[in-house]
């Protein structure tokens, strides 16, 4: 056995804490090591060439690279091995950066640990076996989940490239939050005007199957070969007959508060389209509020429909589709302002949320764009905009929601435009305007005369102390620029609520076999270098489902996800990881414990033989089944017992030698 | 269920009306209260600032006595007593050293206390959450219709977070009074401080606080403010004259205990409910109630143009 060991300095990342020279020298003395070298950046092309030349010159049959996490560079060094004619699975990495130099301060202890980790890899690598990745064809269809601007962008990019897209949306229309907004910052474009052309394009695209009022219930399969089960909820409208004339909506006597599109500020009918430019144009019957479904009488819509398109008998449809890639763009929920009771939302009528105010300033909204108090008539003379409601607060959401400062500025501008005599106060912690032309917009608002008070609002109350405060809402805050408590009486308060993960994001993550951060935003493969992919190959994320972001960033990410999908489709086939589990037929008793333990549903039960079988293409090589198997019948290639025991023994032997008893 | 009853010092003096009506109401609701034998003062807020170990031991003694009587829950009608009992029980559980020090002190009196073994409950909590506001409502024979009652919880109920009600916008007393038939406005100072012992330290500050509390209640058309704490009652009632002369105001706001109002609604005679112990007379409020008992009032209609109001969040949540 001839092993080559390569210790990386990673600039100062490793060498700053670990004595790489000592590690190299020590590793050179380990059993079977033919050559041991150190280099400033092993991942550089010169570093890789070093390995390749040594393989050829010394006839190395195993390689250990002591550097960073295999998440980063295992593919790099596997490729280097392959280029030099060595099976890529004869490479082993020792992670002396994340596991040693970055987490320790003491140089000698970090060096000892790096030595032990390297020794462990050297001990293990001799047992590594050659494995061969398999190629699998890619289905050219794509599933895009979520019809907001992220999903719309992704769907159009892929469809325009000539591939088919299934776009699934939970609500009756695509458009997402962006369709609710009035203007977009900082350009003050009309949000609907720039979005609706895209929506129509989606609706009419020959390569897009749009499934609204629908939800993905189950996904199985793997990159290139997913199967998805979609529930298409009953609209109770025959789409072949419906012309979208809107008579049903007009005649429907059941009126309810619209908590979704109108954010609670307006009402809709039980048969409704969320908004006039809805795509598709077909309404839905909301069965929970329809008088016919609840009380068994009415059917007014049916009586008046000129094309007999009302169909009370319609059932949900289940659609099974096959796709090669999935983009999850399920968006965000607005923080529920009622949770912060001292701000008095749902208590004082004239406290509004940001989304309510969006609908209020929107000419198509419940007040036709008039800024008025809850009575629907009175114009406010003074308005307080409270930043960071639910954001940047360890009791609620620790993160900054990124868009609230800018939309708060936009609100202030809208008020100045609509009510020139009104005073607008912004209560802020910091003004965060990181975006093109954003800071300029802030300066514009400073000139427009908005009053900025640096201090998180403590409370909003109707308990007045002076005659001037009478009948007003009092916003209390510590003005940290002036250094004193302030009480500002206003007619209206707007709570700039933050963006939080969808309430069911953990459930959605489970369906797509992706993971969530502690908060519930979907987790990307790498926070810097791969914020689009997930740890599940073939499943990508875009938009606020990954974390709060504004419209331009969302569009960018939607397009980026589409590009990733297109590159996989373009390649036509995908390499399937060779580190797979395999069941030993001779000892398997068919107890199915492994099937229950497998997080990827990658094990099937062969009924006729009462044996378990790993579906190679689905297996991620996580090893859970190996631990769960009671009869020790499962082997995970590249992580065999022999390899792992050797690895542990290597580390222990090293520590015995290095650390005095 | 049988509860240990810890009346607290004020029950024997300024808050005897609270003590008496608490016991009357409890009996009417089938709550079995057994007064802790030989109980002692909870130390109020002061003792903890002066010498903490004896302060803890003082409170723990009451918990130990309650445990010895075979009860696992102790009811305190006074918010300060309730918070002290709860605090000492929790701290002894959190800090082993404190636990052993306190138990060493208790041992001198042949007592011991295991943290977590006796749960401190506020009377309001037990009535609203164990008996239930609906159950109370069903027992009402003379609804408090026609009366506008402002619920004033004071700052101890709900604090610290994780108690039986929301910190900023508690609801139990609101629900209870509505169940009794009263009109209950949303009183936004309901969980603000009454000034506590600030009356002794900085009278000016205390009077300002009290004025704000009574002023908002008066603006809401309150016939009385309903409290659940002897300290709140004392401050709002006893200092009302003084703040009137200080600010030139003319408030005559009766400050009554929720148990007095419950007893009324449950059909007990007003004369037996010690309303006369309040310095601000409750007579006008009672007369108004008796007059209103016959004639219910019509409700106001909402304007058609009005925008929908968001539904409140159930239960509240402050972090």
Interface residues (C-beta under 8 A of the other chain):
Chain A: X257 X264 X265 X266 X267 X336 X338 X339 X340 X341 X342 X344 X345 X346 X347 X348 X349 X353 X366 X367 X372 X374 X375 X376 X377 X395 X396 X459 X461 X462 X463 X464 X465
Chain B: X166 X167 X168 X169 X186 X188 X189 X192 X212 X216 X303 X305 X306 X307 X308 X309 X310 X311 X312 X313 X316 X317 X318 X319
